[in-house]
Amino acid sequence: MSLLLIPAQADTLPLPVEERPFHSLAGLSRSELAATRDLPAAKRRLLIKHFVETFRWEAIRPLLPLGLVVPPDVPPWRARGCRSHYLWLPPDDLQSLDDLEGLDNFDLVLRLFDFSPWRPILAQRFSSHLGPPPFDPVSLGLAWLLVRWRNWDWPRLLTELHSPERGLGYCRRLGFDPHDLPGESTFRVAVANTQESWLVQCADGLLLGLMAYGLIPTCSTFPNDPPERGVSLALDSQLVNARSRMRCRYQNTRCILPPTQRACAAREKGKTGCACDAEACANRCRFVAARDAEATYVYYEGSNQSSSSPNAPASGSTKGKPPQRSRGEHYFGYKSKSFNIVDDRLFTYWPLPGPFVSANRNDHLQTIPGLQDLQQRFPHLNVGEMIGDAGEGYDDILRFVHADLQALRTIVPRRHRDDEDPLTCLQRGYDAKGNPLCLHGYRLAFNGHDFQRHDSRWACRQRCLHRSQPDITLPTMPQTEISAQAQDQAPHLATLSESQAPHMAHDCPFRDPQHPLGYLLKLDLTLPDGNLRLARDHKVGSSTWELRIGRLSYAESRNACQARRGVKRSPWFGRANAAKASLLADILTSALNVARFVREATQAPTSVSAGT
């Protein structure tokens, strides 16, 4: 066993970046963004001005190694003897395009980044300098990344490290001695003794470093947004299956309490459950998945919207037929949430890890705590837009995004069964998408969002002069058929028929030719009647809205990337270890983005390079 002295590491300082080489990147215009939506991201990137010349190997090589930032309050590394020693090695083996093609993206990541700043972070698990010499924590940490990249288990990792073909190359870049390699238990215990928060610090160090270089945007990259606007975040959650198999779908944290304090949730639901009076239940209920005690069961129907479709069968139409089961999936495990910085310049995303909780925790309840945690981890990062599905469209989230973050609410509206009712729309003054209406049922035109005042302006633009019929009308019916409730709530609307609406519009005081904008409306936090559920900062359904909400697919891409890294079902037991696997997958995503850009630009056709 060889012993290598790793010298003390200097106190953390800001990353010395003299110039931000990636700031010259300019995204496509809004029209180009819309016209190229069907192209793969790799081809769209080649259309970006300066992309090829910025990321070609010849331009990247002088910048290496790309540095990382150590978050504050991390104890410094003190000199210590270790059985391995990671050092960044210059990529002298990359001399031609053929050499690049012979490397996979993880090999390229090891040549692009110096991971030494992770040493004081991962070394926090060392309680003292006593005991046998450990392995360099960076060597072990990079081995964990390799495992996630290849989706290996620990025996396969050891097999590859001992391989005469590939093992020497991995050992050299990771800092291992080929004749003194860790065992399976060393990797497993090192993961178990590494706190989840330390891997969050590793992820943040990588992200802060890329922000310092100007590669990860710190302001909005959506075309025509003001330069002071904050970044766009695309949110979504991923259900993660536990490593253990479920034995009881009602498992919860009470099942591991002392027998006198347990209350069987299964019995409370009228199931057989467990009396917990057997010897096997002395420490915990015998039906608990002991190594995944925090895992819970959920049935995911596959939609965050309410089941109010007009195409749904009526309650009496299925009489005499067996009930149809809704399409959905069973999950036993956890839920991972990520806040993804949308990069419209490079058509990609940069994941910021968020809460990792039991599967039965409501998704939207993790949003505000997750955003508040991001504000502490990245105090200089402003959020200018939040992009989310209908599961994020709850009042407390919409209020927090608008009032606290002062960001755009690009969130799919949550539907309600009354939204399609014309009388309801006319009475409240906006349609099913939250777009305001005038008194006569004509939709107002969106007149822009004021980023300084953080409000939106709407105008009728005298739409009634150009359309003979309103956008929202009541069906023609005798007065006797209109409900008394409707007459009580809105008598001027209850008697309004399709034939009467245009006549009333002629008397509108906003049809003055001297004021072509007509009726004006300013919206900020809520709609005119105080509704927050449908309040948005852009017109829902417009071309701008569709471009903005379309970037929600980046959050779904993050979930797909997690599946490729083998963490859709946790590779390790326990909530904490499942969270660590998810964090490693997110770290890989950010690092591999850079490797992918370098490869695409270097391998780009000469004509494309000359054209940029």
C-alpha positions as CSV (number, residue, x, y, z in Angstrom):
1,M,0.0,0.0,0.0
2,S,1.5,3.3,-1.1
3,L,0.9,6.5,0.8
4,L,0.7,9.8,-1.1
5,L,0.8,13.2,0.7
6,I,-1.9,15.5,-0.5
7,P,-0.9,19.0,0.5
8,A,-3.2,21.5,2.2
9,Q,-5.6,23.3,-0.1
10,A,-5.6,27.1,-0.1
11,D,-8.6,29.0,1.3
12,T,-11.4,29.4,-1.2
13,L,-11.2,32.4,-3.4
14,P,-13.4,33.7,-6.3
15,L,-12.6,31.9,-9.5
16,P,-9.9,33.9,-11.3
17,V,-11.6,34.4,-14.7
18,E,-10.0,37.3,-16.4
19,E,-12.5,37.3,-19.2
20,R,-15.8,35.5,-19.7
21,P,-15.1,33.6,-23.0
22,F,-18.7,32.4,-23.4
23,H,-20.4,35.8,-23.3
24,S,-20.1,36.3,-27.0
25,L,-22.7,33.6,-27.6
26,A,-25.9,35.1,-29.1
27,G,-29.1,33.2,-29.4
28,L,-31.5,33.1,-32.3
29,S,-34.2,35.7,-32.9
30,R,-37.8,35.0,-31.9
31,S,-38.8,34.2,-35.5
32,E,-35.8,31.9,-35.9
33,L,-36.6,30.3,-32.6
34,A,-40.1,29.5,-33.9
35,A,-39.0,28.4,-37.3
36,T,-36.4,25.9,-36.1
37,R,-38.5,24.2,-33.4
38,D,-38.6,20.9,-35.4
39,L,-34.8,20.7,-35.7
40,P,-32.8,18.6,-33.2
41,A,-31.0,20.7,-30.6
42,A,-27.5,19.7,-32.0
43,K,-28.4,21.2,-35.4
44,R,-30.0,24.3,-33.9
45,R,-26.8,25.0,-32.0
46,L,-24.8,25.1,-35.2
47,L,-27.0,28.0,-36.3
48,I,-25.9,30.1,-33.3
49,K,-23.5,32.9,-34.1
50,H,-20.0,32.1,-32.6
51,F,-21.0,28.7,-31.4
52,V,-18.5,26.7,-33.4
53,E,-15.6,29.2,-33.0
54,T,-16.3,29.4,-29.2
55,F,-16.4,25.7,-28.5
56,R,-13.9,24.2,-31.0
57,W,-11.1,22.3,-29.2
58,E,-8.6,24.8,-30.4
59,A,-10.5,27.6,-28.6
60,I,-11.2,25.6,-25.5
61,R,-7.7,24.1,-25.0
62,P,-6.1,27.4,-23.7
63,L,-8.9,27.8,-21.1
64,L,-8.2,24.4,-19.5
65,P,-8.7,23.3,-16.8
66,L,-12.1,24.8,-16.2
67,G,-12.3,25.6,-12.5
68,L,-15.0,24.9,-9.9
69,V,-16.0,27.1,-7.0
70,V,-16.0,25.9,-3.4
71,P,-19.2,27.2,-1.7
72,P,-18.6,29.3,1.5
73,D,-18.4,27.8,5.0
74,V,-16.6,24.6,3.8
75,P,-13.7,23.7,6.1
76,P,-10.3,23.9,4.2
77,W,-8.5,20.7,3.3
78,R,-5.5,20.0,5.6
79,A,-2.5,18.1,4.4
80,R,-3.1,14.3,4.7
81,G,-1.6,11.1,3.5
82,C,-3.9,9.1,1.2
83,R,-3.9,5.9,-0.8
84,S,-4.8,7.8,-4.0
85,H,-4.3,11.3,-5.2
86,Y,-6.4,13.0,-7.9
87,L,-4.7,15.6,-10.0
88,W,-5.9,17.2,-13.2
89,L,-3.8,16.0,-16.1
90,P,-3.4,18.0,-19.2
91,P,-5.1,16.5,-22.3
92,D,-1.9,15.8,-24.2
93,D,-3.5,12.7,-25.7
94,L,-5.9,14.9,-27.7
95,Q,-4.0,16.0,-30.8
96,S,-6.4,15.3,-33.6
97,L,-10.1,14.8,-34.4
98,D,-9.5,11.0,-34.4
99,D,-8.3,11.3,-30.8
100,L,-11.5,13.1,-29.8
101,E,-13.7,10.5,-31.5
102,G,-11.9,7.8,-29.5
103,L,-13.1,9.3,-26.2
104,D,-16.6,9.2,-24.8
105,N,-18.1,12.3,-23.2
106,F,-17.1,11.3,-19.6
107,D,-13.5,10.9,-20.7
108,L,-13.7,14.4,-22.2
109,V,-15.2,15.8,-18.9
110,L,-12.2,14.5,-17.0
111,R,-10.0,16.5,-19.4
112,L,-12.1,19.7,-19.3
113,F,-12.6,20.1,-15.6
114,D,-10.3,20.2,-12.5
115,F,-12.3,18.6,-9.7
116,S,-9.8,19.3,-7.0
117,P,-12.1,21.9,-5.4
118,W,-14.4,19.1,-4.4
119,R,-11.7,17.7,-2.0
120,P,-12.6,19.9,1.1
121,I,-16.3,19.3,0.4
122,L,-16.2,15.5,0.3
123,A,-13.6,15.3,3.0
124,Q,-16.1,16.6,5.6
125,R,-16.9,13.0,6.3
126,F,-13.4,12.6,7.8
127,S,-13.8,13.1,11.6
128,S,-10.1,13.1,12.4
129,H,-6.6,12.4,11.0
130,L,-6.4,9.2,13.1
131,G,-6.9,5.8,11.7
132,P,-5.7,4.1,8.5
133,P,-5.0,6.4,5.5
134,P,-8.1,6.9,3.4
135,F,-8.5,7.2,-0.4
136,D,-8.6,10.7,-1.8
137,P,-12.3,11.7,-1.6
138,V,-12.1,13.2,-5.1
139,S,-11.0,9.9,-6.5
140,L,-14.0,8.2,-4.9
141,G,-16.4,11.0,-6.0
142,L,-15.3,10.7,-9.6
143,A,-15.7,7.0,-9.4
144,W,-19.3,7.5,-8.3
145,L,-19.8,9.7,-11.4
146,L,-18.4,7.0,-13.6
147,V,-20.8,4.5,-12.1
148,R,-23.7,6.7,-12.9
149,W,-22.4,7.5,-16.4
150,R,-22.1,3.8,-17.2
151,N,-25.0,2.7,-15.0
152,W,-22.8,0.1,-13.3
153,D,-23.0,-1.5,-10.0
154,W,-19.9,-1.7,-7.6
155,P,-18.7,-5.1,-8.8
156,R,-18.8,-3.9,-12.4
157,L,-16.8,-0.8,-11.5
158,L,-14.1,-2.9,-9.9
159,T,-14.0,-5.2,-12.9
160,E,-13.5,-2.2,-15.2
161,L,-10.8,-0.6,-12.9
162,H,-8.9,-3.9,-13.0
163,S,-9.3,-4.2,-16.7
164,P,-5.9,-4.1,-18.6
165,E,-7.5,-2.3,-21.5
166,R,-9.6,0.4,-19.8
167,G,-8.6,0.3,-16.2
168,L,-5.2,2.0,-16.5
169,G,-6.7,5.0,-18.2
170,Y,-9.5,5.3,-15.6
171,C,-7.0,4.9,-12.7
172,R,-4.7,7.5,-14.1
173,R,-7.4,10.2,-14.5
174,L,-9.1,9.4,-11.2
175,G,-5.9,9.2,-9.3
176,F,-6.0,5.5,-8.2
177,D,-3.0,3.3,-7.9
178,P,-3.8,0.2,-10.1
179,H,-2.2,-2.0,-7.5
180,D,-4.1,-0.6,-4.6
181,L,-7.7,-0.2,-5.5
182,P,-10.7,0.3,-3.2
183,G,-13.0,-2.6,-2.5
184,E,-16.8,-2.7,-3.0
185,S,-17.4,-1.9,0.6
186,T,-15.2,1.1,0.5
187,F,-17.3,2.7,-2.3
188,R,-20.5,1.7,-0.6
189,V,-19.5,3.0,2.9
190,A,-18.1,6.2,1.4
191,V,-21.4,6.9,-0.3
192,A,-23.4,6.1,2.9
193,N,-21.1,8.4,5.0
194,T,-21.3,11.3,2.6
195,Q,-24.2,13.7,3.5
196,E,-26.7,14.7,0.8
197,S,-25.9,18.4,1.5
198,W,-22.3,17.8,0.6
199,L,-23.2,16.5,-2.9
200,V,-25.4,19.6,-3.3
201,Q,-22.3,21.7,-2.5
202,C,-20.4,19.8,-5.2
203,A,-23.2,20.4,-7.7
204,D,-23.3,24.1,-6.7
205,G,-19.6,24.4,-7.1
206,L,-19.7,23.2,-10.7
207,L,-22.7,25.5,-11.5
208,L,-21.1,28.5,-9.9
209,G,-17.9,27.9,-11.8
210,L,-19.7,27.7,-15.1
211,M,-21.6,30.9,-14.2
212,A,-18.3,32.6,-13.6
213,Y,-17.2,31.7,-17.1
214,G,-20.4,33.0,-18.5
215,L,-21.5,29.6,-19.8
216,I,-24.5,29.2,-17.6
217,P,-26.7,32.3,-18.1
218,T,-27.4,34.6,-15.2
219,C,-30.0,36.6,-17.0
220,S,-32.9,35.8,-19.4
221,T,-31.9,34.3,-22.8
222,F,-35.4,34.5,-24.3
223,P,-35.3,36.8,-27.4
224,N,-36.2,40.5,-26.8
225,D,-36.3,40.1,-23.0
226,P,-34.6,43.1,-21.3
227,P,-31.0,42.4,-20.3
228,E,-31.7,42.9,-16.6
229,R,-34.3,40.2,-16.6
230,G,-33.5,37.1,-14.5
231,V,-33.2,33.6,-15.7
232,S,-36.1,31.3,-16.7
233,L,-36.6,28.2,-14.5
234,A,-38.4,25.2,-15.8
235,L,-39.8,23.0,-13.0
236,D,-40.9,19.5,-12.8
237,S,-40.8,16.5,-10.5
238,Q,-39.7,12.9,-11.1
239,L,-41.1,9.9,-9.3
240,V,-38.3,7.6,-8.3
241,N,-38.9,4.0,-7.5
242,A,-37.3,2.8,-4.3
243,R,-34.7,0.0,-4.5
244,S,-36.8,-2.1,-2.2
245,R,-39.9,-3.9,-3.3
246,M,-43.1,-2.7,-1.7
247,R,-44.8,-5.1,0.8
248,C,-47.5,-2.8,2.1
249,R,-48.8,0.2,0.2
250,Y,-49.8,1.9,3.4
251,Q,-46.3,2.0,4.8
252,N,-45.4,5.2,6.6
253,T,-43.1,6.5,9.3
254,R,-45.4,5.4,12.1
255,C,-44.6,1.8,11.2
256,I,-41.1,2.1,12.6
257,L,-42.2,3.5,16.0
258,P,-42.4,1.4,19.1
259,P,-45.4,-1.0,19.0
260,T,-47.4,0.9,21.5
261,Q,-47.1,4.1,19.4
262,R,-48.0,2.5,16.0
263,A,-51.3,2.9,14.2
264,C,-51.8,0.7,11.2
265,A,-52.8,2.9,8.3
266,A,-54.0,-0.2,6.4
267,R,-56.5,-1.1,9.1
268,E,-57.7,2.5,9.2
269,K,-58.6,2.1,5.5
270,G,-60.5,-1.1,6.2
271,K,-57.8,-3.5,5.1
272,T,-56.3,-6.5,6.8
273,G,-53.2,-4.7,7.9
274,C,-51.0,-5.8,10.7
275,A,-51.7,-6.0,14.4
276,C,-47.9,-5.7,15.1
277,D,-48.2,-8.2,18.0
278,A,-45.8,-10.8,16.5
279,E,-42.2,-11.1,17.5
280,A,-41.1,-10.1,14.0
281,C,-42.8,-6.7,14.7
282,A,-40.8,-5.9,17.8
283,N,-38.5,-3.3,16.2
284,R,-40.8,-2.3,13.2
285,C,-43.8,-3.6,11.4
286,R,-42.7,-6.8,9.6
287,F,-44.3,-5.5,6.4
288,V,-42.1,-2.4,6.2
289,A,-39.4,-2.3,3.5
290,A,-36.8,-1.8,6.2
291,R,-34.0,-0.4,3.9
292,D,-36.4,2.1,2.3
293,A,-38.4,3.0,5.4
294,E,-39.2,6.5,4.1
295,A,-40.6,5.3,0.8
296,T,-44.3,5.7,0.2
297,Y,-46.8,4.5,-2.3
298,V,-48.7,6.7,-4.8
299,Y,-50.9,6.1,-7.9
300,Y,-50.0,8.6,-10.5
301,E,-52.8,9.2,-13.1
302,G,-50.5,11.0,-15.5
303,S,-52.2,14.4,-15.4
304,N,-52.2,17.4,-13.1
305,Q,-55.5,18.7,-14.5
306,S,-58.9,18.1,-13.2
307,S,-61.0,15.4,-14.9
308,S,-63.6,17.9,-16.5
309,S,-63.3,16.9,-20.1
310,P,-66.5,17.2,-22.1
311,N,-65.6,14.0,-23.8
312,A,-65.8,12.0,-20.5
313,P,-68.7,9.6,-20.3
314,A,-71.7,10.7,-18.3
315,S,-72.4,9.1,-14.9
316,G,-75.3,7.1,-16.3
317,S,-73.8,6.1,-19.6
318,T,-71.7,3.2,-18.1
319,K,-74.7,1.5,-16.5
320,G,-74.4,-2.3,-16.9
321,K,-70.7,-2.0,-18.0
322,P,-67.7,-2.8,-15.9
323,P,-65.9,0.3,-14.7
324,Q,-62.9,1.3,-16.7
325,R,-59.7,1.9,-14.9
326,S,-58.0,5.2,-15.6
327,R,-54.5,5.0,-17.1
328,G,-51.8,5.5,-14.5
329,E,-48.8,4.0,-12.8
330,H,-48.1,2.6,-9.4
331,Y,-45.0,4.1,-7.6
332,F,-43.4,3.1,-4.4
333,G,-40.5,5.4,-3.5
334,Y,-39.6,9.0,-3.7
335,K,-40.0,12.3,-5.6
336,S,-37.2,14.4,-7.0
337,K,-37.7,18.0,-7.9
338,S,-35.4,20.1,-10.1
339,F,-35.2,23.8,-11.0
340,N,-33.7,23.9,-14.5
341,I,-32.1,27.1,-15.8
342,V,-33.4,27.4,-19.4
343,D,-30.6,28.3,-21.9
344,D,-32.3,29.6,-25.1
345,R,-28.9,30.4,-26.6
346,L,-27.7,26.8,-26.5
347,F,-31.0,25.0,-26.5
348,T,-30.3,23.2,-23.3
349,Y,-30.9,23.3,-19.5
350,W,-28.7,23.4,-16.4
351,P,-30.3,21.5,-13.5
352,L,-30.4,23.1,-10.0
353,P,-31.1,20.3,-7.6
354,G,-34.2,20.8,-5.4
355,P,-36.1,18.8,-2.7
356,F,-36.0,15.0,-2.7
357,V,-38.9,13.7,-0.6
358,S,-41.3,10.7,-0.2
359,A,-43.5,10.0,-3.2
360,N,-46.8,10.9,-1.4
361,R,-45.6,14.5,-0.7
362,N,-47.6,17.0,-2.8
363,D,-45.5,18.3,-5.7
364,H,-46.5,21.9,-5.3
365,L,-45.7,22.0,-1.6
366,Q,-42.0,21.6,-2.4
367,T,-41.9,24.5,-4.8
368,I,-41.7,27.5,-2.5
369,P,-39.2,25.9,0.0
370,G,-37.1,24.8,-3.0
371,L,-37.0,28.3,-4.4
372,Q,-36.2,29.8,-1.0
373,D,-33.3,27.3,-0.7
374,L,-32.0,28.4,-4.2
375,Q,-32.0,32.0,-3.0
376,Q,-29.7,31.0,-0.2
377,R,-27.4,28.9,-2.4
378,F,-27.3,31.3,-5.3
379,P,-27.9,34.7,-3.7
380,H,-26.8,36.6,-6.9
381,L,-29.0,34.6,-9.2
382,N,-32.2,36.4,-10.1
383,V,-35.2,34.5,-11.3
384,G,-37.2,36.3,-14.1
385,E,-39.6,33.5,-15.1
386,M,-41.0,30.3,-13.8
387,I,-42.2,27.7,-16.2
388,G,-44.3,24.9,-14.9
389,D,-47.2,22.6,-15.6
390,A,-50.7,22.9,-14.0
391,G,-49.4,21.2,-10.8
392,E,-47.6,24.5,-10.0
393,G,-50.7,26.6,-10.6
394,Y,-51.8,27.0,-7.0
395,D,-52.5,30.4,-5.5
396,D,-49.6,30.4,-3.0
397,I,-47.1,29.6,-5.7
398,L,-48.5,32.2,-8.2
399,R,-48.4,34.8,-5.4
400,F,-44.8,33.9,-4.4
401,V,-43.5,34.0,-8.0
402,H,-45.2,37.4,-8.7
403,A,-44.7,39.2,-5.4
404,D,-41.5,37.7,-4.0
405,L,-39.5,36.8,-7.1
406,Q,-41.2,39.4,-9.3
407,A,-41.0,36.9,-12.1
408,L,-43.2,35.9,-15.0
409,R,-45.8,33.2,-14.3
410,T,-45.5,31.0,-17.3
411,I,-47.5,28.2,-15.7
412,V,-50.2,26.1,-17.3
413,P,-53.6,27.2,-15.9
414,R,-55.4,24.8,-13.7
415,R,-58.9,24.1,-15.2
416,H,-62.2,24.3,-13.4
417,R,-65.5,22.8,-14.6
418,D,-67.1,26.3,-14.7
419,D,-64.4,27.8,-17.0
420,E,-66.3,26.8,-20.1
421,D,-69.6,28.2,-19.0
422,P,-70.3,31.4,-21.0
423,L,-72.4,33.0,-18.2
424,T,-69.6,32.5,-15.7
425,C,-67.0,33.9,-18.1
426,L,-69.1,37.0,-18.8
427,Q,-69.9,37.5,-15.2
428,R,-66.3,37.4,-14.0
429,G,-64.8,39.2,-17.0
430,Y,-62.3,36.7,-18.4
431,D,-62.4,33.5,-20.4
432,A,-61.3,29.9,-19.5
433,K,-57.6,30.9,-20.1
434,G,-57.8,34.0,-17.9
435,N,-57.8,36.4,-20.9
436,P,-59.9,39.5,-20.0
437,L,-63.2,40.2,-21.7
438,C,-65.1,43.5,-22.2
439,L,-68.6,43.9,-20.9
440,H,-70.0,42.6,-24.2
441,G,-68.0,39.4,-24.5
442,Y,-65.1,40.6,-26.7
443,R,-61.6,39.4,-25.8
444,L,-59.2,42.2,-25.0
445,A,-55.9,42.3,-26.8
446,F,-52.6,41.9,-24.9
447,N,-50.8,45.2,-25.0
448,G,-47.5,44.1,-23.4
449,H,-45.9,43.4,-20.0
450,D,-44.1,46.2,-18.1
451,F,-41.0,44.6,-16.6
452,Q,-40.4,47.6,-14.4
453,R,-43.9,47.9,-12.9
454,H,-44.4,44.2,-13.1
455,D,-47.9,44.5,-14.6
456,S,-49.6,43.7,-17.9
457,R,-51.8,46.0,-20.0
458,W,-54.8,44.9,-22.1
459,A,-56.9,47.0,-24.5
460,C,-60.1,46.2,-26.5
461,R,-58.8,48.1,-29.6
462,Q,-62.4,48.5,-30.5
463,R,-62.7,44.9,-31.5
464,C,-66.4,45.2,-31.8
465,L,-66.0,47.4,-34.9
466,H,-64.3,44.5,-36.7
467,R,-66.3,41.5,-35.5
468,S,-70.1,41.2,-35.8
469,Q,-70.3,38.6,-33.0
470,P,-68.6,38.6,-29.5
471,D,-66.1,36.0,-28.6
472,I,-68.2,34.8,-25.7
473,T,-72.0,34.7,-26.0
474,L,-74.9,33.1,-24.2
475,P,-77.0,30.6,-26.1
476,T,-80.2,32.0,-27.4
477,M,-83.0,30.9,-25.1
478,P,-86.4,32.1,-23.7
479,Q,-86.1,34.2,-20.6
480,T,-88.1,31.6,-18.7
481,E,-85.4,29.0,-19.2
482,I,-82.7,31.1,-17.6
483,S,-82.1,30.1,-14.0
484,A,-83.2,32.3,-11.2
485,Q,-79.7,32.1,-9.8
486,A,-78.2,33.6,-12.9
487,Q,-80.7,36.4,-12.9
488,D,-79.9,37.1,-9.2
489,Q,-76.1,37.1,-9.8
490,A,-75.9,39.0,-13.1
491,P,-79.3,40.1,-14.4
492,H,-77.7,42.2,-17.2
493,L,-75.9,39.1,-18.5
494,A,-78.7,36.6,-17.8
495,T,-81.0,38.3,-20.4
496,L,-78.1,38.8,-22.9
497,S,-78.6,36.7,-26.0
498,E,-76.5,36.3,-29.0
499,S,-78.6,38.6,-31.1
500,Q,-78.7,41.3,-28.4
501,A,-75.0,41.6,-27.7
502,P,-74.0,43.5,-30.9
503,H,-76.8,45.9,-30.3
504,M,-75.5,46.7,-26.8
505,A,-71.9,47.1,-28.2
506,H,-73.0,50.0,-30.3
507,D,-73.7,51.9,-27.2
508,C,-70.2,51.3,-25.7
509,P,-68.5,54.5,-24.6
510,F,-65.1,53.1,-25.6
511,R,-65.9,53.3,-29.4
512,D,-64.5,56.8,-29.6
513,P,-62.5,57.2,-32.9
514,Q,-60.2,59.6,-31.0
515,H,-59.1,56.8,-28.7
516,P,-58.4,53.7,-30.9
517,L,-57.2,51.6,-27.9
518,G,-60.6,51.8,-26.4
519,Y,-61.2,50.1,-23.1
520,L,-57.9,49.7,-21.1
521,L,-57.2,47.3,-18.3
522,K,-54.1,46.9,-16.1
523,L,-53.5,43.5,-14.4
524,D,-50.8,42.7,-11.8
525,L,-51.3,40.0,-9.2
526,T,-54.8,39.0,-9.8
527,L,-57.6,39.3,-12.4
528,P,-60.3,42.0,-11.9
529,D,-62.4,39.9,-9.6
530,G,-59.5,38.9,-7.4
531,N,-58.9,35.5,-9.0
532,L,-55.3,34.3,-8.8
533,R,-55.7,30.8,-10.3
534,L,-55.9,32.1,-13.9
535,A,-53.8,35.3,-13.5
536,R,-50.8,35.3,-15.9
537,D,-48.4,37.9,-17.2
538,H,-48.8,37.0,-20.9
539,K,-51.8,36.1,-23.0
540,V,-52.3,32.4,-22.7
541,G,-52.5,30.8,-26.1
542,S,-50.6,33.5,-28.0
543,S,-47.5,32.8,-30.1
544,T,-45.3,34.3,-27.4
545,W,-46.9,32.2,-24.7
546,E,-46.5,29.0,-26.8
547,L,-42.8,29.7,-27.3
548,R,-42.3,30.3,-23.6
549,I,-44.4,27.4,-22.3
550,G,-42.8,25.1,-24.9
551,R,-39.6,25.3,-22.9
552,L,-41.2,23.2,-20.2
553,S,-39.9,20.3,-22.3
554,Y,-36.5,21.0,-20.8
555,A,-37.7,19.9,-17.4
556,E,-39.0,16.7,-19.0
557,S,-35.6,16.2,-20.6
558,R,-34.1,16.4,-17.2
559,N,-36.3,13.5,-16.1
560,A,-35.4,11.5,-19.2
561,C,-31.7,12.1,-18.4
562,Q,-32.2,10.9,-14.9
563,A,-33.6,7.7,-16.4
564,R,-30.6,7.3,-18.7
565,R,-28.3,7.6,-15.7
566,G,-30.1,4.7,-14.0
567,V,-31.8,6.5,-11.2
568,K,-35.5,6.2,-12.3
569,R,-35.3,3.3,-9.9
570,S,-32.8,4.1,-7.2
571,P,-29.6,2.0,-7.5
572,W,-29.1,2.2,-3.8
573,F,-31.3,1.6,-0.7
574,G,-32.7,4.5,1.4
575,R,-34.1,7.9,0.7
576,A,-30.7,9.7,1.4
577,N,-28.8,7.4,-0.9
578,A,-31.5,7.6,-3.6
579,A,-31.2,11.4,-3.4
580,K,-27.4,11.2,-3.8
581,A,-27.8,9.1,-6.9
582,S,-30.1,11.8,-8.3
583,L,-27.6,14.5,-7.4
584,L,-24.8,12.7,-9.2
585,A,-27.0,12.4,-12.3
586,D,-27.7,16.1,-12.3
587,I,-23.9,16.9,-11.9
588,L,-23.2,14.7,-14.9
589,T,-25.9,16.5,-16.9
590,S,-24.2,19.9,-16.4
591,A,-20.7,18.6,-17.0
592,L,-21.7,16.6,-20.0
593,N,-23.3,19.6,-21.6
594,V,-19.9,21.2,-21.9
595,A,-18.3,18.1,-23.3
596,R,-21.2,17.7,-25.8
597,F,-20.8,21.3,-27.0
598,V,-17.0,20.9,-27.5
599,R,-17.6,17.7,-29.5
600,E,-20.3,19.2,-31.7
601,A,-18.3,22.3,-32.5
602,T,-15.1,20.4,-33.2
603,Q,-16.8,17.9,-35.4
604,A,-18.9,20.5,-37.3
605,P,-18.4,20.6,-41.0
606,T,-15.9,23.1,-42.2
607,S,-18.5,25.0,-44.2
608,V,-20.6,25.5,-41.0
609,S,-17.5,26.8,-39.1
610,A,-16.7,29.2,-41.9
611,G,-20.3,30.4,-42.0
612,T,-20.3,31.4,-38.3
